[in-house]
Structures are given as C-alpha cells and as structure tokens.
Amino acid sequence: MELPPLTAAQTEAPYIRVPNPQTLFHHRAARFRQLALSQASLVGYLNLMADLADSLHHLSARFSPALLPDSCAGRPPLDISSWRRDPAWRDALRSIVEDLSSGGGPLGSVRDRLKQATDEQLESWADDLLAADFDRLDVGLAPFVAAALQVNWTVLASRLDAGKIGATEAGHLCPVCGSLPVASVLQTGGAVQGLRYLVCDLCATEWNRPRIHCINCGSSKEVAYFGLEGTGEAVQAEACGQCKTYVKLVNREKEPQVDPFADDLATLALDVLMAEEGYQRLGFNPLLIPGG
C-alpha cells in the first residue's frame, strides 16, 4: 500500500494510518499479478483476485459514503458490531458481479447466484462474514461479498481523522472497525522505519503494535518466527508459544512491494506448516475463507 510520505514535522510515528483507497487497491492488483507469475498452482486464483482488486479501485473512486460518526476514544467509530452498514455496499457488490467473466463453470455459478440474491440474502451473508461464522458461509461467494464490504469500510475509514481515534481495549482489534488483522507489516521510511503495523482485514487501517510481543496475548517469552524454505524472509509467521496463535508478518525491508492480502494468499503453504506445528491463526483473509 502506498501512503503519503511523512513531513519533517511528524517526528513521532503515528499510532494509526488510515488507508488511501486511490492507491491501495491499484497496488494490490499489481502485486497479485506479480505473484501470479511465480505461483503456478495459484495463478488462476491470484489473477482473479487481481481483477477483483481492479474493480475495487474503480469503485472506490465513485463510492459515496454516508455521514461519518464521531470518533469515540476507546470505541471503534465504524464498529462491525454496531455501525449500521451503508446499503451502498450492495450496489458495490452488484457492480463487482457485472465485472465478472461471462463464462460458465464455477465462477459463472457464483455470478448467477449473486445476481439473483435478494437484499435480505446479501445482508445475511454479510452478517455471517463479519461474524466469522464459517459454518454458515458459502466459500465461493464469500470473497466477493468481502470485497464489497472492504471497499465500503475502506472509503469510510479513509475519511476519518486518525488523530482523533484512540486505541481499543483489545489491542489486537482494529481501532476503526473492531476487526482482526489480516497480517502485520514491517514498515520502512521516516518515522515508521522498522515499526510493525497490524493491517485490518476489513477497512485496511494500520495500527502500531510493538514487535517481539504476541499480538494476541502480549507475551514476549516464546515468540518465534517461521518461514518457507527458498522463499526469502519477505513473509514469515510470527508465532506465540504461550497462546499458540500466529499472524503473518510481511516485511517491506525485504520486499518493498508486499501487500498483506496478496502475499498472504500466495503463502498458503505457510499456513499449512503452522497448522502442522500446532498453531492457530489469529484472524483470516476474507478473500479466502478457511475451508475454501
């Protein structure tokens, strides 16, 4: 994700970095396509996700959010459990559906089901996704429902005043919407050099959390890093031996073009490794629902 450079006056690293939709989805699409070149087993899915990110890029430019809430310290202003969803997200989903290939097969079936869905069905799917109710989720539909929700929350988040948003009581939850992180990013440049920021799986807001501390329980006693042989250190799993959870760490010092969503999907083998080691992932990537 590309963000404006920090000015000389910003001598302290910001706690929160709100997303920039004008560059976020464009960069994500490019990264998906770059990764597809070296991922033969995932090339079809990664290119599909690149096309989806392109759709979100165009949608974000014309998305008109409702009035924003007042920021309340200690409570996410766009909390997924209490913020009333803007119905415009459904229009975004239907626009995404129109961009899908007109061919048949599984993708054609997904397109037809989304086209035929009522507003009530769409809202029910959104409820299940935001509640991470995987037993009720249709894994084929979920990435597209998630994408429409993402563009809605991302545009809303981009219009908030980050300086007025406080930390949540649970530091591993997004201070803007209360969602879990999809991954963490080791940043580069200026005041954020070498700092770890968690990246929200819904609104793409980034918030700072100290390194070498478990994101879930805060312990620093048994934090270990796992990676895949032959893939470098751009993506690792930061795991806690105390609570047995992990989250992926994407490192911009090793690879400046990393994107937490794209690089996560391109390293599914790392998730398999962590499961074999007895760790449970904190959060999930809504573009690929567990079990899908």
Secondary structure, 3 states (H helix, E strand, C coil): CCCCCCCCCCCCCCCEECCCHHHHHHHHHHHHHHHHCCCHHHHHHHHHHHHHHHHHHHHHHHCCCCCCCCCECCECCCCCCCCCCCCHHHHHHHHHHHHCCCCCHHHHHHHHHHHHCCHHHHHHHHHHHHCCCCCCCCCCCHHHHHHHHHHHHHHHHHCCCHHHCCCCCCCCCCCCCCCCEEEEEECCCHHHCCCEEEEECCCCCEEECCCCCCCCCCCCCCEEEECCCCCCCCEEEEEECCCCEEEEEEECCCCCCCCHHHHHHCCHHHHHHHHHCCCEECCCCCCCCCCC
